[in-house]
């Protein structure tokens, strides 16, 4: 897991760069190949909230934008959320997690890192 910031990530692009958090100024960004990733998480805060209990449940009092989807990664992790851009055959897609209390605002899921994708 690499924590940092990027200014050149684009879906479908094979490589992008991440400036790691807590490195000295002037440190060269890391070159990241999308094919080597599971997902890219766009977070609210790099520190996160270690006391937050993760859930894949939707808040029924809040309307959802897009289609509800469940992703099972090859490593067994399950992520539920909504998407407006999933299409089979594409290298990846964005998902907004169902867990509104999550530190993740949205995620770019690399399709090759998934075992199962289903609409809910």
Secondary structure, DSSP 8 states (H G I E B T S, - for coil): ---EE-S---TT-SEEEEEETT--TT---EEEEGGG-SEEEEES-SS--TT--------TTS---SEEEEEEETTS-EEEEEES---TTSSEEEEEES-TTSSEEEEEEEGGGEEEEEE-
